[in-house]
Amino acid sequence: MTTNSLKKNKGPLWTLSPLVIWLSILVAVPLMFVIAIGFLSRGTYGNVEFKFTLENYMRIFNPLYLKMLLSSLWLSLITTIICLAAGYPFAYFIANAPKRIRGILLMLIIIPFWTNSLIRTYAWITLLRTSGIINSYLMQFGMINEPIQFLYTNGAVVLGLAYTLFPFMVLPLYASIESLDKRYLEAASDLGANPWTTFWKITVPLTMPGIIAGCILVFIPTLGLFFIPDLMGGSKIMLISNFIKNQFLTARDWPFGSAASIVLIALTFILLGVYVKILNKNKNMEVL
């Protein structure tokens, strides 16, 4: 083997080494640390004692914690449905818009990323609080007699989550719709299908990978965004993300918080596995 061939063989190694080192230090090592702590015990004063136990994982099956997890999954599902219902028409409009304005419309989706999500959340608080802008104008025009409690409700939390994660739904949908082979739509029209039938029988199935990708990109981060339920839900709304954060910062029960984190990560991998399975199934159907 010549020197040049050796260099070529080492090319991918040198290229991937920085990425592997980066992921190992910032992802793999912390994750292994969290997994290990999940099997340890909490000390009397909040310290971690090196005593192996499965109690942390058994506590998760407490009906109180299971109810909280189900509530988190329910709010995540509602947020995903809202983003999909609002994002699909928007992505469809962008994908079929003239090319001269398509970039501008995409820019409108990307612009929110230029501002910190925490700042945007505080902007919603300013709008929704009892002495905020919306209540002030409603009372000024005589539409209500007293302020409406918009904040610190499930609706406010869902609104904040949907607003923050909306771009993550639109971009995969746009990529899927924009790459759609228009010949299928023309064939359906030639065969007498109306636009509504063409949309449900052709467009939606062929863009299903984008739909699933967008749902995954919204549903999974929703489970981990703790600051939005904290700020817009107050102490009334306790989701799994807030619970894990409190275990580390307030209760100082790192083992239990680590166990809950691992359960959430496992649930995430299950959802990703379902996505990959459905995606492969769609690819096989397209081949047939």
C-alpha positions as CSV (number, residue, x, y, z in Angstrom):
1,M,0.0,0.0,0.0
2,T,1.5,3.3,-1.1
3,T,1.8,6.5,1.1
4,N,-0.9,8.3,-0.9
5,S,-3.4,5.5,-0.4
6,L,-2.6,5.5,3.4
7,K,-3.3,9.2,3.5
8,K,-6.6,8.7,1.6
9,N,-7.7,6.0,4.1
10,K,-6.9,8.3,7.0
11,G,-8.8,11.2,5.4
12,P,-12.2,10.3,6.9
13,L,-10.5,9.6,10.2
14,W,-9.0,13.1,10.4
15,T,-12.3,14.6,9.2
16,L,-14.5,12.9,11.7
17,S,-12.1,13.0,14.7
18,P,-13.0,16.6,15.8
19,L,-16.7,15.7,15.6
20,V,-16.3,12.5,17.5
21,I,-14.2,14.2,20.2
22,W,-16.7,17.0,20.5
23,L,-19.7,14.6,20.8
24,S,-17.8,12.4,23.2
25,I,-17.0,15.2,25.6
26,L,-20.3,17.1,25.4
27,V,-22.8,14.3,24.8
28,A,-21.5,10.8,25.6
29,V,-19.6,11.5,28.8
30,P,-22.4,13.6,30.4
31,L,-25.0,11.0,29.4
32,M,-23.0,8.2,31.0
33,F,-22.6,10.4,34.1
34,V,-26.4,10.9,34.3
35,I,-27.0,7.1,33.7
36,A,-24.6,6.2,36.5
37,I,-26.2,8.7,39.0
38,G,-29.6,7.3,38.3
39,F,-28.6,4.0,40.0
40,L,-27.1,5.8,43.1
41,S,-28.8,7.0,46.2
42,R,-29.5,10.5,47.6
43,G,-27.8,11.4,50.9
44,T,-29.4,13.1,53.8
45,Y,-28.2,16.5,52.8
46,G,-28.7,16.2,49.1
47,N,-25.4,14.7,48.3
48,V,-25.0,11.6,46.1
49,E,-24.1,8.4,47.9
50,F,-22.5,5.6,46.0
51,K,-25.1,2.9,47.0
52,F,-26.5,1.0,44.1
53,T,-30.3,1.0,44.0
54,L,-33.3,0.7,41.6
55,E,-35.6,2.7,43.8
56,N,-35.2,5.8,41.6
57,Y,-36.7,4.0,38.6
58,M,-39.4,2.4,40.7
59,R,-40.5,5.8,42.1
60,I,-41.3,6.9,38.5
61,F,-44.2,4.5,38.4
62,N,-45.8,6.3,41.3
63,P,-49.3,7.3,40.1
64,L,-48.6,11.0,40.8
65,Y,-45.5,11.0,38.5
66,L,-47.2,8.9,35.8
67,K,-50.1,11.4,35.8
68,M,-47.6,14.3,35.4
69,L,-45.9,12.4,32.5
70,L,-49.2,11.7,30.8
71,S,-50.1,15.4,31.2
72,S,-46.8,16.4,29.6
73,L,-47.4,14.0,26.7
74,W,-50.9,15.4,26.3
75,L,-49.8,19.0,26.1
76,S,-47.0,18.0,23.7
77,L,-49.5,16.2,21.5
78,I,-51.8,19.3,21.5
79,T,-48.9,21.5,20.7
80,T,-47.8,19.3,17.8
81,I,-51.3,19.1,16.4
82,I,-51.6,22.9,16.5
83,C,-48.2,23.4,14.8
84,L,-49.1,20.9,12.1
85,A,-52.6,22.4,11.5
86,A,-51.1,25.9,11.2
87,G,-47.8,24.9,9.6
88,Y,-48.9,22.7,6.7
89,P,-51.0,25.3,4.9
90,F,-48.3,27.9,5.5
91,A,-45.6,25.5,4.1
92,Y,-47.8,24.5,1.2
93,F,-48.3,28.2,0.3
94,I,-44.6,28.9,0.5
95,A,-43.7,25.8,-1.6
96,N,-46.2,26.9,-4.3
97,A,-45.4,30.6,-4.2
98,P,-43.4,32.4,-6.9
99,K,-39.7,32.0,-6.5
100,R,-39.2,35.7,-6.2
101,I,-41.1,35.9,-2.9
102,R,-40.4,32.3,-1.7
103,G,-37.1,33.4,0.0
104,I,-38.9,36.3,1.7
105,L,-41.6,34.0,3.2
106,L,-38.9,31.6,4.4
107,M,-37.1,34.5,6.0
108,L,-40.2,35.2,8.0
109,I,-40.0,31.8,9.5
110,I,-36.3,32.1,10.3
111,I,-36.4,35.6,11.8
112,P,-37.7,34.4,15.2
113,F,-34.5,32.4,15.6
114,W,-32.6,35.7,15.7
115,T,-34.2,36.6,19.0
116,N,-33.7,34.6,22.2
117,S,-36.7,32.4,22.9
118,L,-36.7,33.5,26.5
119,I,-37.2,37.2,25.4
120,R,-40.0,36.2,23.1
121,T,-41.7,34.3,26.0
122,Y,-41.5,37.5,28.1
123,A,-43.1,39.4,25.2
124,W,-46.1,37.0,25.4
125,I,-46.3,37.5,29.1
126,T,-46.5,41.2,28.5
127,L,-49.4,40.6,26.1
128,L,-51.3,38.1,28.2
129,R,-51.1,39.2,31.8
130,T,-54.1,40.7,33.5
131,S,-52.6,44.2,33.2
132,G,-51.2,43.5,29.8
133,I,-51.9,44.9,26.4
134,I,-54.6,42.5,25.3
135,N,-56.7,42.9,28.5
136,S,-56.1,46.7,28.4
137,Y,-57.5,47.1,24.9
138,L,-60.4,44.7,25.6
139,M,-61.5,46.7,28.6
140,Q,-60.9,50.0,26.8
141,F,-63.3,49.0,24.0
142,G,-65.8,47.7,26.5
143,M,-65.6,44.1,25.3
144,I,-64.9,42.8,28.9
145,N,-65.7,44.2,32.3
146,E,-62.7,42.7,34.1
147,P,-59.4,41.2,33.0
148,I,-59.3,37.7,31.7
149,Q,-56.8,35.2,33.2
150,F,-54.8,34.3,30.1
151,L,-51.6,33.5,31.9
152,Y,-50.9,30.5,34.2
153,T,-53.2,28.2,32.3
154,N,-52.6,25.2,30.0
155,G,-53.7,27.3,27.1
156,A,-51.0,29.8,27.8
157,V,-48.4,27.0,28.0
158,V,-49.5,25.5,24.7
159,L,-49.5,28.9,23.1
160,G,-45.9,29.6,24.2
161,L,-44.7,26.1,23.1
162,A,-46.5,26.3,19.7
163,Y,-45.1,29.8,19.0
164,T,-41.6,28.7,19.9
165,L,-41.6,25.5,17.9
166,F,-43.6,26.5,14.9
167,P,-40.6,27.0,12.6
168,F,-39.5,23.4,13.4
169,M,-42.7,22.2,11.9
170,V,-42.8,24.5,8.8
171,L,-39.3,23.9,7.5
172,P,-39.5,20.0,7.2
173,L,-42.9,20.4,5.7
174,Y,-41.7,23.0,3.2
175,A,-38.8,20.8,2.1
176,S,-41.1,17.8,1.6
177,I,-43.8,19.7,-0.3
178,E,-41.3,21.6,-2.4
179,S,-39.6,18.4,-3.6
180,L,-43.0,16.7,-4.4
181,D,-43.2,15.4,-7.9
182,K,-45.9,17.5,-9.6
183,R,-46.5,14.8,-12.2
184,Y,-48.5,12.8,-9.6
185,L,-50.8,15.8,-9.1
186,E,-51.2,16.3,-12.9
187,A,-52.0,12.6,-13.3
188,A,-54.6,12.7,-10.6
189,S,-56.2,15.8,-12.2
190,D,-56.2,14.1,-15.6
191,L,-58.0,11.1,-14.1
192,G,-60.8,13.3,-12.8
193,A,-59.8,13.8,-9.2
194,N,-60.9,17.1,-7.6
195,P,-58.3,19.3,-5.7
196,W,-59.6,18.1,-2.3
197,T,-59.2,14.4,-3.3
198,T,-55.8,15.0,-4.9
199,F,-54.6,16.7,-1.7
200,W,-55.7,13.8,0.6
201,K,-54.9,10.9,-1.7
202,I,-51.7,12.2,-3.3
203,T,-50.1,15.2,-1.6
204,V,-50.5,14.1,2.1
205,P,-49.2,10.6,1.6
206,L,-46.2,11.7,-0.4
207,T,-45.3,14.4,2.1
208,M,-45.8,12.1,5.1
209,P,-42.0,12.0,5.8
210,G,-42.0,15.7,6.2
211,I,-45.1,15.5,8.4
212,I,-43.6,12.9,10.6
213,A,-40.2,14.8,10.8
214,G,-42.0,18.0,11.8
215,C,-44.1,16.3,14.4
216,I,-40.9,14.7,15.9
217,L,-39.1,18.0,15.9
218,V,-42.0,19.6,17.8
219,F,-43.1,16.8,20.1
220,I,-39.7,15.9,21.5
221,P,-38.4,19.4,22.3
222,T,-41.8,20.2,23.9
223,L,-41.1,17.6,26.5
224,G,-37.8,19.4,27.5
225,L,-38.7,23.1,27.3
226,F,-39.1,23.8,31.0
227,F,-38.8,27.6,31.0
228,I,-42.0,28.1,29.1
229,P,-44.2,26.2,31.5
230,D,-42.4,27.9,34.3
231,L,-43.0,31.4,33.0
232,M,-46.4,31.1,31.3
233,G,-47.8,28.3,33.5
234,G,-46.5,29.4,36.9
235,S,-46.6,27.0,39.8
236,K,-50.0,25.7,38.6
237,I,-48.5,23.8,35.6
238,M,-46.0,21.0,36.4
239,L,-44.6,19.1,33.4
240,I,-41.9,16.5,33.3
241,S,-39.4,19.1,32.2
242,N,-40.1,21.3,35.2
243,F,-40.1,18.3,37.5
244,I,-36.6,17.2,36.3
245,K,-35.3,20.7,36.6
246,N,-36.6,21.0,40.2
247,Q,-35.1,17.7,41.2
248,F,-31.6,19.0,40.3
249,L,-31.9,22.6,41.4
250,T,-34.5,22.6,44.2
251,A,-35.0,19.2,45.7
252,R,-31.3,18.3,45.2
253,D,-32.3,14.8,44.4
254,W,-29.9,14.1,41.6
255,P,-30.4,10.3,41.4
256,F,-34.1,10.7,41.0
257,G,-33.8,13.5,38.5
258,S,-31.3,11.5,36.5
259,A,-33.6,8.5,36.4
260,A,-36.4,10.6,35.2
261,S,-34.1,12.1,32.5
262,I,-33.2,8.6,31.3
263,V,-36.8,7.6,31.1
264,L,-37.5,10.7,29.0
265,I,-34.5,10.0,26.8
266,A,-35.7,6.4,26.3
267,L,-39.1,7.7,25.3
268,T,-37.5,10.0,22.8
269,F,-35.5,7.1,21.2
270,I,-38.8,5.1,21.0
271,L,-40.4,7.9,19.1
272,L,-37.4,8.2,16.8
273,G,-37.5,4.5,16.2
274,V,-41.2,4.7,15.2
275,Y,-40.3,7.6,12.8
276,V,-37.5,5.6,11.1
277,K,-39.8,2.5,10.8
278,I,-42.6,4.6,9.2
279,L,-40.1,6.3,6.9
280,N,-38.7,3.0,5.7
281,K,-42.2,1.7,5.1
282,N,-43.0,4.7,3.0
283,K,-39.8,4.2,1.0
284,N,-40.6,0.6,0.4
285,M,-44.1,1.5,-0.8
286,E,-42.6,4.1,-3.2
287,V,-40.3,1.4,-4.6
288,L,-43.2,-1.0,-5.2
